[in-house]
Amino acid sequence: MWVDTHEDLESLLKQEISAQIAKPQTDRVVIFQMLATFYIKYVQIFRSMEVLYDQIVHPQKRRVIHHVLEGIMGRILELKNEMVKLEFSEFHYCDDILQDLKLTP
């Protein structure tokens, strides 16, 4: 479970870095969809990491996972803040992105 979650986090970080290096987008819809996709993926990783933290008994590993969880929570808050600034709204509808990722709302 740790390996899968770690690989998901690494691939997401690579996607995020490549998106930042790419040519800046000016279309608000495209930017919002990109941010919402990252937000949803980070929430998925957070949930699996939380289960992992709950199930592990090694104190050293728990400390490391706790640190990673704090970092993921911080990034989720940053993405949410960027989405609020972009859309001027606290509520976002990500139904189309959830369908693209084949997730249930």
C-alpha distances in whole Angstrom, upper triangle without the diagonal:
4,5,5,6,8,10,11,12,14,16,17,18,20,21,23,24,26,27,29,31,32,35,35,35,38,37,36,34,32,31,30,28,26,26,25,22,21,21,19,16,16,16,13,11,13,12,8,9,11,9,7,11,12,10,11,14,15,17,17,13,14,17,15,12,16,17,15,15,19,19,17,19,22,21,21,25,26,25,27,30,30,30,33,35,35,35,37,36,33,32,30,30,27,27,28,25,23,25,24,20,21,20,22,24
4,6,5,6,8,10,10,12,14,15,16,18,20,21,22,24,26,27,29,30,34,34,34,37,37,35,34,32,31,30,28,26,25,25,22,20,20,19,16,15,16,14,11,12,12,9,8,11,10,7,10,12,11,10,13,13,15,14,10,12,14,12,9,13,14,12,13,16,16,15,18,20,19,20,23,24,24,26,28,29,29,32,34,34,35,37,35,33,32,30,30,28,29,29,26,24,26,25,22,23,21,24,25
4,6,5,6,9,10,10,12,14,15,16,18,20,21,22,24,26,27,29,32,33,33,36,36,35,34,31,30,30,28,25,25,25,22,20,21,20,16,16,17,15,12,14,15,11,11,14,13,11,13,16,15,14,17,16,18,17,13,15,17,14,12,16,17,14,15,19,18,16,20,22,21,21,25,25,25,27,29,30,30,33,34,34,35,38,36,34,33,31,31,28,29,29,26,24,26,25,21,22,22,24,26
4,5,5,6,9,10,11,12,14,15,17,18,20,21,23,24,26,27,30,31,31,34,33,33,31,29,28,27,25,23,23,22,19,17,19,17,14,14,15,12,10,13,13,9,10,13,13,11,14,16,15,15,19,19,21,20,16,17,19,16,14,17,18,15,15,19,18,16,19,21,20,20,23,24,23,25,28,28,28,31,33,32,33,35,34,32,31,29,28,25,25,25,22,21,22,21,17,18,18,21,23
4,5,5,6,9,10,11,12,14,15,16,18,20,21,23,24,26,29,29,29,32,32,30,29,27,26,25,23,21,20,20,17,15,16,14,11,11,12,9,6,9,10,7,7,10,11,9,12,14,14,14,17,18,19,18,14,15,16,14,11,14,15,11,12,15,14,12,15,17,16,16,20,21,20,22,24,25,25,27,29,29,30,32,31,29,28,26,26,23,24,24,21,19,22,20,17,18,17,20,21
4,5,5,6,9,10,11,12,14,15,17,18,20,21,23,24,28,28,29,32,32,31,30,27,26,26,24,21,21,21,18,16,17,16,13,12,14,12,9,11,13,10,9,13,13,11,13,16,16,15,18,17,18,17,13,14,15,12,10,14,13,10,12,15,13,12,15,17,16,17,20,20,20,22,25,25,25,28,30,30,31,33,32,30,30,28,28,25,26,26,23,22,24,23,19,21,20,23,24
4,5,5,6,9,10,11,12,14,15,17,18,20,21,23,26,27,27,31,30,30,29,26,25,25,23,20,20,20,17,15,17,16,13,13,15,13,10,13,15,12,12,16,16,14,16,19,19,18,21,21,22,20,17,18,19,16,14,17,17,13,15,18,16,14,18,19,17,18,22,22,21,23,26,25,26,29,30,30,31,33,33,31,30,28,28,24,26,25,21,21,23,21,17,19,19,23,24
4,5,5,6,9,10,11,12,14,15,16,18,20,21,24,25,25,28,28,27,25,23,22,21,19,17,17,17,14,12,14,13,9,9,12,10,7,11,12,10,11,14,15,14,16,19,19,19,22,22,23,22,18,19,20,17,15,17,17,13,14,17,15,12,16,17,15,15,19,19,18,20,23,22,22,25,27,26,28,30,29,27,26,24,24,21,22,21,18,17,19,17,14,16,16,19,21
4,6,5,6,9,10,10,12,14,15,17,18,20,23,23,24,27,27,26,25,22,21,21,19,16,16,16,14,11,12,12,9,8,11,10,7,9,12,11,10,13,15,14,15,18,19,19,22,21,22,20,17,17,18,15,13,15,14,10,11,14,11,9,13,14,12,13,16,16,15,18,20,20,21,24,25,25,26,28,28,26,25,23,24,21,23,22,19,18,21,19,16,19,18,21,22
4,5,5,6,9,10,11,12,14,15,17,18,22,22,24,27,27,26,26,23,21,22,20,17,17,18,15,13,15,15,12,11,14,14,11,13,16,14,13,17,18,17,18,21,22,21,24,23,23,21,18,19,19,16,15,17,16,12,14,16,13,12,16,16,14,16,19,18,17,20,22,22,22,26,27,26,28,30,30,28,28,26,26,23,25,25,21,21,23,21,18,21,21,24,25
4,5,5,6,9,10,11,12,14,15,16,20,21,21,25,25,24,23,20,19,20,18,15,16,16,13,11,14,14,11,11,15,13,11,14,17,15,15,19,20,19,20,23,24,23,27,26,27,25,21,22,23,19,18,20,19,15,17,19,16,14,17,18,15,16,20,19,17,20,23,21,22,25,26,25,27,30,29,28,27,25,25,21,23,22,18,19,20,18,15,18,19,22,23
4,5,5,6,9,10,10,12,14,15,19,19,19,22,22,21,20,18,16,17,15,12,12,13,10,8,10,11,8,8,12,11,9,12,15,14,14,17,19,18,20,23,24,24,27,26,27,25,22,22,22,19,17,19,18,14,15,17,14,11,15,15,12,13,16,15,13,16,19,18,18,21,22,21,23,26,25,24,24,21,21,18,20,19,16,16,19,16,14,17,17,20,21
4,5,5,6,9,10,11,12,14,18,18,19,22,23,22,22,19,17,18,17,13,13,15,13,9,12,13,11,10,14,14,12,14,17,16,15,18,21,20,20,24,25,24,27,26,26,24,21,22,21,18,17,18,16,13,15,16,12,11,14,14,11,13,16,14,13,17,18,17,18,22,22,22,24,26,26,25,25,23,24,21,23,22,19,20,22,20,17,21,21,24,24
4,5,5,6,9,10,11,12,16,17,18,22,22,22,22,19,17,19,17,14,15,16,14,11,15,16,13,13,17,16,14,17,20,19,18,22,24,22,24,27,28,27,30,29,29,27,24,25,24,21,20,22,20,16,18,19,16,15,18,18,14,16,19,17,16,20,21,19,20,24,24,23,25,28,28,28,28,25,25,22,25,23,20,21,23,20,18,21,22,25,26
4,6,5,6,9,10,11,14,15,15,19,19,19,18,15,14,16,14,10,12,14,11,9,13,14,11,12,16,15,14,17,20,19,19,22,24,23,25,28,29,28,32,31,31,29,26,27,27,23,22,23,22,18,19,20,17,15,18,18,14,15,18,17,14,18,20,17,18,22,22,21,23,26,26,25,25,22,22,19,21,20,16,18,20,17,15,19,20,23,23
4,5,5,6,9,10,13,13,14,17,18,17,17,14,12,14,13,9,9,12,10,8,11,13,11,11,15,15,14,16,19,19,19,22,24,24,24,27,29,29,32,31,31,29,26,26,26,22,21,22,20,17,18,18,15,13,16,15,11,13,15,13,11,15,16,14,15,19,19,18,20,23,23,23,23,20,21,19,21,20,16,18,21,18,17,20,21,24,23
4,5,5,6,9,12,12,14,18,19,19,20,17,14,16,16,12,13,16,14,11,15,17,15,14,18,19,17,19,22,22,21,24,27,26,26,30,31,30,33,32,32,29,27,27,26,23,22,23,21,18,20,20,16,15,18,17,13,16,18,15,14,18,19,16,18,21,21,20,23,25,26,26,26,24,25,22,25,24,20,22,24,21,20,24,24,27,27
4,5,5,6,10,11,13,17,18,19,19,15,14,17,16,12,13,16,14,13,16,18,16,16,20,20,19,21,24,24,24,27,29,28,29,32,33,33,36,35,35,32,30,30,30,26,25,27,24,21,23,23,20,19,21,20,17,18,21,18,16,20,21,18,19,23,22,21,23,26,27,27,27,25,25,22,25,23,20,22,24,20,20,23,24,27,28
4,6,5,8,8,10,13,14,15,15,12,10,13,12,9,10,13,12,11,14,16,15,15,19,20,19,21,24,24,24,27,29,28,29,32,34,34,37,36,36,34,31,31,31,27,26,27,25,22,23,23,20,18,20,19,15,17,19,16,14,17,18,15,16,20,19,17,20,23,24,24,24,21,22,20,22,20,17,20,21,18,18,22,23,26,25
4,6,8,7,10,13,15,15,16,13,11,14,14,11,11,15,14,12,15,18,17,17,20,21,20,22,25,26,25,27,30,30,30,33,35,34,37,36,36,33,31,31,30,27,26,27,24,22,23,22,19,18,20,18,15,17,18,15,13,17,17,14,16,19,18,16,20,22,24,24,25,22,24,21,24,23,20,22,24,22,21,25,26,28,28
4,7,8,11,14,17,18,19,16,14,17,17,14,15,18,17,16,19,21,20,20,23,24,23,25,28,28,27,30,33,32,33,36,37,36,39,38,38,35,33,33,32,29,28,29,27,24,25,25,21,21,23,21,18,20,22,18,17,21,21,18,19,23,21,20,23,26,27,28,28,26,27,25,27,26,23,25,27,24,24,27,28,31,31
4,6,9,12,14,16,17,13,12,16,16,13,15,18,17,16,19,21,20,21,24,25,24,26,29,29,29,32,34,33,34,37,39,38,41,40,40,38,35,36,35,32,31,32,29,26,28,28,24,23,25,24,20,22,23,20,18,21,22,18,19,23,21,19,22,25,27,28,28,25,26,24,26,24,21,24,25,22,22,26,27,30,30
4,6,10,12,14,16,13,12,16,16,14,15,19,18,18,21,23,22,23,26,27,27,29,32,32,32,34,37,37,37,40,42,42,45,44,43,41,39,39,38,35,34,35,32,29,30,30,26,25,27,25,22,23,24,21,19,22,22,18,19,22,21,18,21,24,26,27,28,25,26,24,27,24,22,25,27,24,24,28,29,32,31
4,7,9,11,13,11,9,13,14,12,13,17,17,16,19,21,21,22,25,26,26,28,30,31,31,33,36,36,37,39,41,41,44,43,43,41,38,38,37,34,33,33,31,29,29,28,25,24,25,23,20,21,22,19,17,19,19,15,16,19,17,15,18,20,23,24,25,22,24,22,25,23,21,24,26,23,24,27,28,31,30
4,6,8,10,7,7,10,11,10,12,15,15,16,18,20,21,21,24,25,26,27,30,31,31,33,36,36,37,39,41,41,45,44,44,42,39,39,38,35,34,34,32,29,30,29,26,25,26,24,21,21,22,19,16,18,18,14,15,17,16,13,15,18,20,22,23,20,21,19,22,20,18,22,23,21,22,25,26,29,27
4,6,9,8,8,11,13,12,13,16,17,18,20,22,23,24,26,28,28,29,32,33,34,35,38,39,39,41,43,44,47,47,46,45,42,41,41,38,37,36,35,32,32,31,28,27,27,25,22,22,23,20,17,19,18,15,15,17,15,12,14,17,19,21,22,20,21,20,23,21,20,23,24,22,24,27,28,30,28
4,6,6,6,9,10,11,13,14,16,17,18,20,22,23,25,26,27,29,31,32,33,35,37,38,39,41,43,43,47,47,46,45,42,41,41,38,37,37,35,32,32,31,29,27,27,26,23,22,22,20,17,18,18,15,14,16,14,11,12,15,17,20,20,17,18,17,19,17,17,21,22,20,22,25,25,27,26
4,6,5,6,9,10,10,12,14,15,16,18,20,21,22,24,26,26,28,30,31,32,35,36,36,38,41,41,45,45,44,43,40,39,39,37,35,34,33,30,29,29,27,25,24,23,20,19,20,17,15,15,15,12,10,12,11,7,8,12,14,16,16,14,15,15,17,16,15,19,20,19,21,24,24,25,23
4,5,5,6,9,10,10,12,14,15,16,18,20,21,22,24,25,27,29,30,31,33,35,35,37,39,40,44,44,44,43,40,39,39,37,34,34,33,30,29,29,27,24,24,24,21,19,20,18,15,15,16,13,11,13,13,9,9,13,14,16,15,12,12,12,14,12,12,16,17,15,18,20,21,22,20
4,5,5,6,9,10,11,12,14,15,17,18,20,21,23,24,26,27,28,30,32,33,34,36,38,39,42,43,42,41,38,37,37,35,33,33,32,29,28,28,25,23,24,23,20,19,20,18,15,16,17,13,12,15,15,11,12,16,17,18,18,14,14,13,15,13,12,15,16,14,16,19,20,22,21
4,5,5,6,9,10,11,12,14,16,17,18,20,21,22,24,26,27,28,31,31,32,34,36,37,40,40,40,39,36,35,35,32,30,30,29,26,25,25,23,20,21,20,17,16,17,14,11,13,13,10,9,12,12,9,10,14,15,16,16,13,14,13,16,14,13,16,18,16,17,21,21,23,21
4,5,5,6,8,10,10,12,14,15,16,18,20,21,22,24,25,26,29,30,31,32,35,36,39,39,39,38,35,34,34,32,29,29,28,25,24,24,22,19,19,19,16,14,15,13,10,10,12,9,7,10,10,7,8,12,12,13,13,10,11,10,13,12,11,14,16,15,16,19,18,20,18
4,5,5,6,9,10,10,12,14,15,16,18,20,21,23,24,25,27,29,30,31,33,34,38,38,38,37,34,33,33,31,29,29,28,25,24,24,22,19,20,20,16,15,16,15,12,12,14,12,9,13,14,11,11,15,15,15,14,11,10,8,11,9,7,11,12,11,12,15,15,17,16
4,6,5,6,9,10,11,12,14,16,17,18,20,22,22,24,26,27,28,30,32,33,36,36,36,35,32,31,31,29,26,27,26,23,22,22,20,17,18,18,14,13,15,14,10,12,14,11,10,14,14,12,13,17,17,17,16,13,13,11,14,12,9,12,14,12,13,16,16,19,18
4,5,5,6,9,10,10,12,14,15,16,18,20,21,22,24,25,26,28,30,31,34,35,34,33,30,29,29,27,24,24,23,20,19,19,17,15,15,15,11,10,12,10,6,8,10,8,7,11,12,10,11,14,14,14,14,11,12,10,14,13,11,13,16,14,14,17,17,19,17
4,5,5,6,9,10,10,12,14,15,17,19,20,21,23,24,25,27,29,30,34,34,34,33,30,29,29,27,24,24,24,21,19,20,18,15,15,15,12,10,12,12,8,8,11,10,7,11,13,11,11,14,13,13,12,9,9,7,10,10,8,10,13,12,11,15,14,15,14
4,5,5,6,9,10,11,12,14,16,17,18,20,22,23,24,26,28,29,32,33,33,32,29,28,28,26,23,24,23,20,19,20,18,15,16,16,13,11,14,14,10,11,14,13,11,15,16,15,15,18,17,16,15,12,12,8,11,10,7,8,11,10,9,12,12,14,14
4,6,5,6,9,10,10,12,14,15,16,18,20,21,22,24,26,27,30,30,30,29,26,25,25,23,20,21,20,17,16,17,14,11,13,13,10,9,12,11,8,10,13,11,11,14,16,15,16,19,18,17,16,14,14,11,14,14,10,12,14,13,11,15,14,17,16
4,6,5,6,9,10,10,12,14,15,16,19,20,20,22,24,26,29,29,29,28,25,24,24,22,20,19,19,16,14,15,13,10,10,11,8,6,9,9,6,7,11,10,9,12,14,14,15,17,16,14,13,11,12,10,13,14,11,11,15,14,12,15,14,15,14
4,5,5,6,9,10,11,13,14,15,17,19,20,21,23,25,28,29,29,29,25,24,25,23,20,20,20,17,15,17,15,12,12,14,12,9,12,13,10,10,14,14,12,15,18,17,17,19,17,15,14,12,12,9,11,12,9,8,12,11,9,12,10,12,11
4,5,5,6,9,10,11,12,14,16,17,18,20,21,23,26,27,27,26,23,22,23,21,18,19,19,15,14,16,14,11,12,14,11,10,13,14,11,13,16,16,15,18,20,19,20,22,21,19,18,15,15,12,14,14,11,10,13,12,9,12,11,13,13
4,5,5,6,9,10,10,12,14,15,16,18,20,21,24,24,24,24,20,19,20,18,15,15,15,12,10,12,11,7,8,10,8,6,10,11,9,11,14,14,14,17,19,19,20,22,20,18,18,16,17,14,16,17,14,13,17,16,13,16,14,16,15
4,5,5,6,9,10,10,12,14,15,16,18,20,23,24,24,24,21,19,20,19,15,15,16,13,11,12,12,8,8,11,10,7,10,12,11,11,15,15,15,17,19,20,20,21,19,17,16,15,15,13,15,17,13,12,16,16,13,15,12,14,13
4,5,5,6,9,10,11,12,14,16,17,19,22,23,24,24,20,19,20,19,15,16,17,14,12,15,14,10,11,14,13,11,14,16,14,15,18,19,18,20,23,23,23,25,23,20,19,17,17,14,15,17,13,12,15,15,11,13,10,12,12
4,5,5,6,8,10,10,12,14,15,16,20,20,21,20,17,16,17,15,12,13,14,11,9,12,12,8,10,13,12,10,14,16,14,16,19,19,19,21,24,24,24,26,25,22,21,20,20,17,19,20,16,15,18,17,14,16,14,16,16
4,6,5,6,9,10,10,12,14,15,19,19,19,19,16,14,15,14,11,11,12,9,7,9,10,6,7,11,10,9,12,14,14,14,17,19,19,20,23,24,24,25,24,21,20,19,20,18,20,21,18,16,20,20,16,18,16,17,17
4,5,5,6,9,10,11,13,14,18,19,20,20,17,15,17,16,12,13,15,12,9,12,13,10,11,14,14,12,15,17,16,17,20,21,21,22,25,26,26,27,25,22,21,20,20,18,19,21,18,16,19,20,16,17,14,15,15
4,5,5,6,9,10,11,12,16,17,18,19,15,14,16,15,11,13,15,12,10,14,14,11,13,16,16,14,18,20,19,19,23,24,23,25,28,28,28,30,28,25,24,23,23,20,21,23,20,17,20,20,16,17,15,16,17
4,5,5,6,9,10,10,14,15,15,15,12,11,12,11,7,9,11,8,7,11,11,9,11,14,14,14,17,19,18,19,22,23,23,25,28,28,29,30,29,26,25,24,25,22,24,25,22,20,23,23,19,20,18,20,20
4,5,5,6,9,10,13,15,15,16,13,10,12,12,9,9,12,10,7,11,12,11,11,14,15,14,16,19,19,19,22,24,24,25,28,29,29,30,28,25,24,24,25,23,24,26,23,21,24,24,21,22,19,20,20
4,5,5,6,9,12,14,15,17,13,11,14,14,11,11,15,13,11,14,16,14,14,18,19,17,20,23,22,22,25,27,27,28,31,32,32,33,31,27,27,26,26,24,25,27,24,22,24,25,21,21,19,19,20
4,5,5,6,10,11,13,13,10,9,12,11,8,10,13,11,10,14,15,14,15,18,19,18,21,23,23,24,27,28,28,30,33,33,34,35,33,30,29,28,29,26,27,29,26,24,26,26,22,23,21,22,23
4,6,6,8,10,10,11,9,6,9,9,6,7,11,10,9,12,14,13,14,17,18,18,20,22,23,24,26,28,28,30,32,33,34,35,33,29,29,29,30,28,29,31,28,26,28,29,25,26,23,24,25
4,6,8,11,11,14,11,9,12,13,10,10,14,14,12,14,17,16,16,19,21,20,22,25,25,25,28,30,30,31,34,35,35,36,34,30,30,30,30,28,29,31,29,26,29,30,26,26,24,24,24
4,7,10,11,13,11,9,13,14,11,12,16,15,14,17,19,18,19,22,23,23,25,27,28,28,31,33,33,34,37,38,38,39,37,33,33,32,32,30,31,33,30,28,30,30,27,27,24,25,26
4,6,8,10,8,7,10,11,9,11,14,14,14,17,19,18,19,22,23,23,26,28,28,29,32,33,34,35,37,38,39,40,38,35,35,34,35,32,33,35,32,30,32,32,29,29,27,28,29
4,6,9,8,7,11,12,11,13,16,16,16,19,21,21,22,25,26,26,28,30,31,32,34,36,37,38,40,41,42,43,41,38,38,37,38,36,37,39,36,33,36,36,32,33,30,31,32
4,6,5,6,9,10,10,12,14,15,16,18,20,21,22,24,26,26,28,30,31,32,34,36,37,38,40,42,43,44,42,39,39,38,39,37,38,40,37,35,37,37,33,34,32,33,34
4,6,5,6,9,10,10,12,14,15,16,19,20,21,23,24,25,27,29,30,31,33,35,36,37,39,41,42,42,41,37,38,38,39,37,39,40,37,35,38,38,34,36,33,34,35
4,5,5,7,9,10,11,13,14,16,17,19,20,22,23,25,26,28,29,31,32,34,35,37,38,40,41,42,40,37,38,38,39,37,39,40,37,35,38,38,34,35,33,35,35
4,5,5,6,8,10,11,12,14,15,16,18,20,21,22,24,26,27,28,30,32,33,35,36,37,39,40,38,35,36,35,36,34,36,37,33,32,35,34,30,32,30,31,32
4,5,5,6,9,10,10,12,14,15,16,18,20,21,22,24,25,27,28,30,31,33,34,36,37,38,36,33,33,33,34,32,34,36,32,31,34,33,30,31,29,30,30
4,6,5,6,9,10,11,13,14,15,17,19,20,21,23,25,26,27,29,30,32,33,35,36,37,36,33,33,33,35,33,35,36,33,32,35,35,31,33,30,32,32
4,5,5,6,9,10,11,12,14,16,17,19,20,21,23,25,26,27,29,31,32,33,35,36,35,32,33,32,33,31,34,35,31,30,33,32,29,31,29,31,31
4,5,5,6,9,10,10,12,14,15,16,18,20,21,22,24,26,27,28,30,31,33,34,32,29,30,29,30,28,30,31,28,27,30,29,26,27,25,27,27
4,5,5,6,9,10,10,12,14,15,17,18,20,21,23,24,26,27,29,30,32,32,31,28,28,28,30,28,30,32,29,27,31,30,27,29,26,27,27
4,5,5,6,9,10,11,13,14,16,17,19,20,21,23,25,26,27,29,31,31,30,27,28,28,30,28,31,32,29,28,31,31,27,30,27,29,28
4,5,5,6,9,10,11,12,14,15,17,18,20,21,23,24,26,27,29,30,29,26,27,26,28,26,28,29,25,25,28,27,24,26,24,26,26
4,5,5,6,9,10,10,12,14,15,16,18,20,21,23,24,26,27,28,26,23,24,24,25,23,26,27,24,23,26,26,23,25,22,24,23
4,5,5,6,9,10,11,12,14,15,17,18,20,21,23,24,26,26,25,22,23,23,25,24,27,28,25,24,28,28,25,27,25,26,25
4,5,5,6,9,10,11,12,14,15,17,18,20,21,23,24,25,24,22,23,23,25,23,26,27,24,23,27,26,23,26,24,26,25
4,5,5,6,9,10,11,12,14,15,16,18,20,21,22,24,23,20,21,20,22,20,22,24,20,20,23,23,20,22,20,22,21
4,5,5,6,9,10,11,12,14,15,17,18,20,21,22,20,18,18,18,20,19,22,24,21,20,24,24,21,23,21,22,20
4,5,5,6,9,10,11,12,14,15,17,18,20,20,20,17,19,19,21,20,24,25,22,22,26,25,23,26,23,25,23
4,5,5,6,9,10,11,12,14,15,16,18,19,19,17,18,17,19,18,21,22,19,19,23,22,20,23,21,23,21
4,5,5,6,9,10,11,12,14,15,16,17,16,14,15,14,16,15,18,19,16,17,20,20,18,21,18,20,18
4,5,5,6,9,10,10,12,14,15,16,15,12,14,14,17,16,20,21,19,19,23,23,21,24,21,22,20
4,5,5,6,9,10,11,12,14,15,15,13,15,15,18,17,21,22,19,20,24,23,22,25,23,24,22
4,5,5,6,9,10,10,12,14,13,12,13,12,15,14,17,18,15,17,20,19,18,21,20,21,19
4,5,5,6,9,10,11,11,10,9,10,10,13,12,16,17,15,16,20,20,19,21,19,20,18
4,5,5,6,9,10,10,10,9,11,12,15,16,19,20,18,20,23,23,22,25,23,24,21
4,5,5,6,9,10,11,11,13,12,15,15,19,19,17,19,22,22,21,24,23,24,22
4,5,5,6,8,8,8,9,8,11,11,15,16,14,16,19,19,19,22,20,21,19
4,5,5,5,5,6,8,8,12,13,17,18,17,19,22,22,22,24,23,23,20
4,6,5,8,9,12,12,15,16,20,21,19,21,24,24,24,27,26,26,23
4,6,8,10,12,11,14,14,18,18,17,20,22,22,22,25,24,25,22
4,5,8,9,8,11,13,16,16,16,18,21,21,22,24,23,23,20
4,7,9,10,13,15,19,20,19,21,24,24,25,27,26,26,22
4,5,7,11,13,16,18,18,19,22,23,23,25,23,23,19
4,7,10,13,16,18,17,18,21,22,22,24,22,21,18
4,7,10,12,15,15,15,18,20,20,21,19,18,14
4,6,9,11,11,12,15,16,17,18,16,16,13
4,6,8,9,10,12,13,14,16,14,13,10
4,6,5,6,9,10,11,12,11,11,9
4,5,5,6,9,10,10,9,9,7
4,5,5,6,9,10,10,11,10
4,5,5,6,8,9,10,10
4,5,5,6,5,7,7
4,5,5,6,7,8
4,5,8,10,12
4,6,9,11
4,7,10
4,6
4
